């Protein structure tokens, strides 16, 4: 367990941070595309949640 916490976890931190940033960009782009291309009847899950919360 100590090897995992002291060796592998610190080595994996940069790749986890990069993946998190890339996923954030992908999710944001999907929302922007959905807002621009969908109508009231056709919505993605992201757009439906945004509309439910009052953002769209």
GROMACS elastic network, one bead per residue, 0.5 to 0.9 nm:
[ bonds ]
;  ai    aj funct       b0    kb
    1     4     6  0.51060   500
    1     5     6  0.63158   500
    1     6     6  0.85745   500
    2     5     6  0.50529   500
    2     6     6  0.57696   500
    2     7     6  0.79102   500
    3     6     6  0.52940   500
    3     7     6  0.53615   500
    3     8     6  0.68377   500
    3     9     6  0.87239   500
    4     7     6  0.56634   500
    4     9     6  0.60597   500
    4    10     6  0.89029   500
    5     8     6  0.63167   500
    5     9     6  0.53286   500
    5    10     6  0.74320   500
    6     9     6  0.64312   500
    6    10     6  0.66081   500
    6    11     6  0.88764   500
    7    10     6  0.58946   500
    7    11     6  0.64015   500
    7    12     6  0.88593   500
    8    11     6  0.51258   500
    8    12     6  0.60968   500
    8    13     6  0.87069   500
    9    12     6  0.51276   500
    9    13     6  0.62111   500
   10    13     6  0.52773   500
   10    14     6  0.80137   500
   11    14     6  0.70689   500
   11    15     6  0.81870   500
   12    15     6  0.55208   500
   12    16     6  0.62327   500
   12    17     6  0.87438   500
   13    16     6  0.51386   500
   13    17     6  0.61628   500
   13    18     6  0.86638   500
   14    17     6  0.50994   500
   14    18     6  0.61635   500
   14    19     6  0.86136   500
   15    18     6  0.50502   500
   15    19     6  0.61009   500
   15    20     6  0.85089   500
   16    19     6  0.51406   500
   16    20     6  0.61120   500
   16    21     6  0.86915   500
   17    20     6  0.50847   500
   17    21     6  0.62977   500
   17    22     6  0.87191   500
   18    21     6  0.51738   500
   18    22     6  0.62213   500
   18    23     6  0.86056   500
   19    22     6  0.51023   500
   19    23     6  0.60583   500
   19    24     6  0.85197   500
   20    23     6  0.51776   500
   20    24     6  0.61636   500
   20    25     6  0.87371   500
   21    24     6  0.50863   500
   21    25     6  0.63235   500
   21    26     6  0.86764   500
   22    25     6  0.51647   500
   22    26     6  0.61779   500
   22    27     6  0.86413   500
   23    27     6  0.60494   500
   23    28     6  0.84998   500
   24    27     6  0.52096   500
   24    28     6  0.61523   500
   24    29     6  0.86038   500
   25    28     6  0.51564   500
   25    29     6  0.61317   500
   25    30     6  0.85849   500
   26    29     6  0.51540   500
   26    30     6  0.61422   500
   26    31     6  0.86847   500
   27    30     6  0.50869   500
   27    31     6  0.63028   500
   27    32     6  0.87513   500
   27    46     6  0.85102   500
   28    31     6  0.51505   500
   28    32     6  0.62670   500
   28    33     6  0.86265   500
   29    32     6  0.50759   500
   29    33     6  0.60408   500
   29    34     6  0.84304   500
   30    33     6  0.51434   500
   30    34     6  0.60141   500
   30    35     6  0.85684   500
   30    46     6  0.79849   500
   31    34     6  0.50632   500
   31    35     6  0.61389   500
   31    36     6  0.86682   500
   31    44     6  0.84501   500
   31    46     6  0.61945   500
   31    47     6  0.63236   500
   31    50     6  0.86876   500
   32    35     6  0.51866   500
   32    36     6  0.63399   500
   32    37     6  0.87142   500
   32    47     6  0.89111   500
   33    36     6  0.51745   500
   33    37     6  0.60162   500
   33    38     6  0.82663   500
   34    37     6  0.52909   500
   34    38     6  0.56272   500
   34    39     6  0.89735   500
   34    43     6  0.71943   500
   34    44     6  0.67128   500
   34    46     6  0.80210   500
   34    47     6  0.64256   500
   35    38     6  0.60398   500
   35    39     6  0.82806   500
   35    43     6  0.85511   500
   35    47     6  0.67096   500
   35    56     6  0.77367   500
   36    39     6  0.85317   500
   38    41     6  0.78262   500
   38    42     6  0.57008   500
   38    43     6  0.60326   500
   38    44     6  0.82447   500
   38    47     6  0.88750   500
   39    42     6  0.55187   500
   39    43     6  0.70226   500
   40    43     6  0.69048   500
   43    46     6  0.79720   500
   43    47     6  0.58743   500
   43    48     6  0.60537   500
   44    47     6  0.52351   500
   44    48     6  0.61728   500
   44    49     6  0.86793   500
   45    48     6  0.50669   500
   45    49     6  0.62105   500
   45    50     6  0.85957   500
   46    49     6  0.52567   500
   46    50     6  0.62145   500
   46    51     6  0.86584   500
   47    51     6  0.60780   500
   47    52     6  0.84645   500
   47    56     6  0.74983   500
   48    51     6  0.50970   500
   48    52     6  0.60558   500
   48    53     6  0.86446   500
   48    56     6  0.86600   500
   49    53     6  0.62000   500
   49    54     6  0.85805   500
   49    55     6  0.87053   500
   50    53     6  0.52084   500
   50    54     6  0.62022   500
   50    55     6  0.51363   500
   50    56     6  0.57521   500
   51    55     6  0.55909   500
   52    55     6  0.76613   500
   52    56     6  0.81384   500
   53    56     6  0.80587   500
